[in-house]
Amino acid sequence: MDPLELLDLGAFPDRPLVLTRDGTFSRAAILSQGAAMARRLEGCGARGTRVILSQDSGPDFVASLVGCWMAGATPVLLDPLVRRELGRAAAETKARAVIRGPSAPGEDLFGLTVLAPDRSVQAPCPAPHIPDDAPLVWLFTSGSTGEPALVPKTFGQLDVEVRFLSTLFPRALRVATLVPWCHILGFIVSFLLPVHRGGLCDLRAGISPRAALDLASKGEIDLVVAVPSILRVMIRCLAEEGPRPRPAPCDFAVSGAPLAGDLRVRFEALTGRTITDLYGSTEAGGVAFRRDDGPWLADSYVEWRIAGDGRLEVRSPAVSVGVPGAFYAPGDLAAVDGAGFRLAGRADDVVKIGGRRIALGEVEQAVEACPGVALAAVLARVVRGETRLAAFVVPEDPGFDPETVKAFVRKRLADHKVPRLVTVVDALPRTPAGKVDRRALERGLEGG
């Protein structure tokens, strides 16, 4: 199997592939620079091994990825800002090299050979070949526990997702992303999707939500990929700056956390554009989507069911862990709703209060839907032998009254699901993977 078929770089060699503030990079230039990197990997004995790719999204990322495949090596995609992942990946993969920018003087990179892309060096392209059932890339995920884990992805697993996404976003030839390519959402939706279809990755917005909105309003991009927290920033920009040209036929895709109902309504009212919410995980791949606050609809290649304990289970060719062909539990609780399902929080976030089961995720979604709340996290804590719910909220404006949360949630959920303690905070602590650091919140409660 030729992994470059997934990118389809051979067609239209002069067509732009990556657009940045510094210039435009064609498919031919990326292929040539990738071939040069492949020769350097072979020269340091990394052919056929795993190679850590720790780079920002951009032309160097693509050239390095292509170079790994041309050298028969498997790239391990890491966030360049998270150092602890580099050490763990080096130990677990037995990688011989890391491709990244110049390292700091005297920096210890765990005995790895350090390579940096060189755009001035070009070479003829060798024909790559990787077995069909071998991983094409490895990604790091925090999983449900917050502890990083390596997850493999084969050609077939990535290909089935890219093809389905092409039906969800048929116009997506120019994609702007606010999600790094080292993460599964960024890698598949922001990078593989447009490149496979002969389009381009537009990185001119950098990490600026405001710049992405500007590109959309000018009709220069077809799809913006983000996470809910970035969507909140976009709403704030739109509200503060007043009316602006509405985005041309531009789609918006989000993933990473459920969208609160008011977030979707506010964004769509300001832009006139529909949001496509994507549900899945690095391990399970894409699972379902929705374009309103109704139930999640499974992707066409996904089978799903609800187990006796309320856990969602899926089976699809995109699942990359567990027993091949078996059902896999992503770790979420769900309930059947018509032709789809509704999520009810994480299975490992279920607590019992007064003998009744409570999904913390359900309470968290209700708190976050409260007007004036930007972000929220809910924990269960034991006080004098009694389990109580504690909510942490990041308000949209100063002077927010935390009692508002209790009154709002009481109208939506049963009394035993209403948080007894509501704490206003400036921000929620995050893990290196970007998820809420619940252990840090628990330590804060203990310290209080």
NORDA-V409456 format. One record per residue. RES is the residue in one letter. PSI is psi in degrees with one decimal (* if undefined). Layout:
res:psi
RES:PSI
RES:PSI
This chain:
res:psi
M:133.0
D:110.5
P:-21.6
L:-13.6
E:-29.0
L:-31.7
L:-22.5
D:47.6
L:-18.5
G:-29.3
A:140.4
F:64.1
P:-26.7
D:-2.9
R:138.7
P:143.3
L:-43.4
V:131.0
L:121.0
T:177.7
R:-21.3
D:-14.9
G:-172.9
T:138.6
F:121.9
S:167.5
R:-40.7
A:-42.5
A:-40.7
I:-43.4
L:-43.4
S:-43.2
Q:-33.3
G:-39.3
A:-38.3
A:-39.4
M:-36.1
A:-40.9
R:-36.7
R:-36.0
L:-41.6
E:-36.1
G:-27.1
C:13.2
G:22.6
A:4.5
R:131.3
G:4.8
T:-173.9
R:138.1
V:128.9
I:126.8
L:103.6
S:81.0
Q:155.6
D:158.6
S:139.0
G:-176.0
P:-34.9
D:-36.0
F:-47.3
V:-45.0
A:-39.2
S:-41.1
L:-48.7
V:-40.1
G:-40.4
C:-47.3
W:-38.3
M:-28.2
A:7.4
G:18.3
A:156.8
T:117.0
P:140.4
V:111.1
L:122.1
L:152.8
D:119.7
P:-15.7
L:-9.4
V:97.8
R:-35.5
R:-25.9
E:-33.5
L:-45.5
G:-42.7
R:-42.8
A:-39.8
A:-40.3
A:-43.4
E:-31.6
T:-13.1
K:37.5
A:150.1
R:-19.0
A:157.2
V:132.5
I:121.1
R:-178.6
G:177.2
P:134.1
S:157.2
A:149.4
P:130.1
G:4.4
E:130.8
D:117.7
L:43.7
F:33.2
G:9.9
L:146.9
T:124.8
V:124.4
L:142.2
A:136.8
P:146.9
D:106.9
R:-15.9
S:-15.7
V:127.8
Q:160.1
A:159.1
P:151.9
C:118.7
P:162.2
A:112.1
P:157.5
H:125.6
I:134.2
P:145.1
D:-35.5
D:6.2
A:148.8
P:136.7
L:-33.9
V:160.1
W:138.9
L:152.2
F:139.2
T:147.7
S:-16.3
G:-166.1
S:-13.4
T:-10.1
G:-0.5
E:122.5
P:147.6
A:147.9
L:132.7
V:124.9
P:152.7
K:127.0
T:172.2
F:-49.1
G:-39.8
Q:-41.3
L:-38.8
D:-42.1
V:-34.0
E:-41.8
V:-40.8
R:-39.6
F:-40.9
L:-28.9
S:-28.9
T:-29.6
L:-37.1
F:72.4
P:-18.6
R:0.5
A:81.7
L:-21.1
R:107.6
V:130.2
A:136.1
T:144.1
L:19.1
V:126.6
P:148.3
W:-13.2
C:-12.6
H:150.9
I:-41.8
L:-48.1
G:-40.8
F:-44.9
I:-50.9
V:-41.9
S:-29.4
F:-62.8
L:-42.7
L:-56.8
P:-37.9
V:-43.3
H:-32.2
R:9.0
G:13.6
G:-158.5
L:158.2
C:116.5
D:107.6
L:16.8
R:-25.0
A:-14.1
G:-127.4
I:21.1
S:112.5
P:-36.5
R:-42.9
A:-36.9
A:-40.2
L:-39.1
D:-44.9
L:-39.5
A:-42.9
S:-25.2
K:-4.1
G:21.8
E:-8.9
I:158.2
D:-21.4
L:135.2
V:128.7
V:127.9
A:-177.5
V:162.5
P:-38.2
S:-34.9
I:-34.8
L:-36.1
R:-39.7
V:-40.2
M:-42.7
I:-41.9
R:-41.8
C:-45.0
L:-39.5
A:-38.3
E:-35.3
E:-6.7
G:-172.8
P:141.3
R:165.9
P:130.7
R:149.6
P:137.8
A:-173.1
P:76.0
C:131.4
D:155.8
F:126.4
A:135.1
V:155.6
S:175.1
G:-26.0
A:152.0
P:143.1
L:126.1
A:143.5
G:-42.6
D:-28.7
L:-46.1
R:-47.2
V:-44.4
R:-43.1
F:-45.6
E:-31.4
A:-35.6
L:-28.9
T:-22.1
G:11.6
R:146.9
T:142.6
I:132.5
T:116.3
D:124.8
L:134.4
Y:132.6
G:-166.5
S:167.7
T:-41.9
E:-43.9
A:-16.5
G:-166.8
G:137.1
V:-49.5
A:172.3
F:165.5
R:155.6
R:15.5
D:-167.4
D:19.1
G:-165.2
P:158.9
W:136.4
L:126.1
A:145.4
D:155.2
S:-24.5
Y:7.6
V:131.2
E:145.5
W:157.8
R:162.4
I:120.6
A:170.0
G:-28.6
D:9.2
G:1.9
R:140.3
L:136.0
E:139.0
V:153.4
R:124.5
S:161.6
P:-6.7
A:-12.4
V:130.1
S:10.9
V:166.5
G:-162.9
V:124.8
P:133.0
G:-6.0
A:162.8
F:144.2
Y:137.9
A:110.9
P:-13.0
G:13.6
D:146.2
L:146.1
A:165.1
A:145.2
V:137.5
D:98.4
G:-126.7
A:-1.1
G:-152.7
F:159.4
R:138.4
L:145.9
A:31.9
G:176.6
R:141.0
A:-30.9
D:4.9
D:20.2
V:129.4
V:163.4
K:128.2
I:119.5
G:31.6
G:0.7
R:136.9
R:135.9
I:127.4
A:115.7
L:-32.8
G:-36.2
E:-43.6
V:-41.2
E:-41.6
Q:-38.5
A:-41.5
V:-43.1
E:-21.3
A:-9.9
C:130.5
P:134.6
G:-9.5
V:124.4
A:-47.6
L:156.3
A:154.2
A:141.6
V:133.0
L:161.3
A:130.0
R:149.6
V:120.8
V:114.8
R:44.8
G:-1.2
E:130.6
T:127.8
R:153.7
L:135.3
A:128.3
A:137.1
F:127.0
V:140.3
V:112.2
P:158.0
E:-29.0
D:152.2
P:158.1
G:11.5
F:134.9
D:113.7
P:-23.4
E:-22.2
T:-36.5
V:-46.9
K:-45.2
A:-40.0
F:-47.7
V:-35.0
R:-27.7
K:-17.2
R:-32.7
L:166.2
A:156.9
D:-37.1
H:-7.0
K:1.8
V:125.7
P:134.1
R:-28.8
L:127.4
V:119.5
T:128.5
V:127.9
V:158.5
D:-33.2
A:158.1
L:131.8
P:145.1
R:149.6
T:168.0
P:-24.9
A:-2.7
G:1.3
K:159.6
V:129.1
D:91.3
R:-28.4
R:-38.2
A:-37.5
L:-41.0
E:-40.2
R:-36.0
G:-39.2
L:-43.2
E:-37.3
G:-26.0
G:*
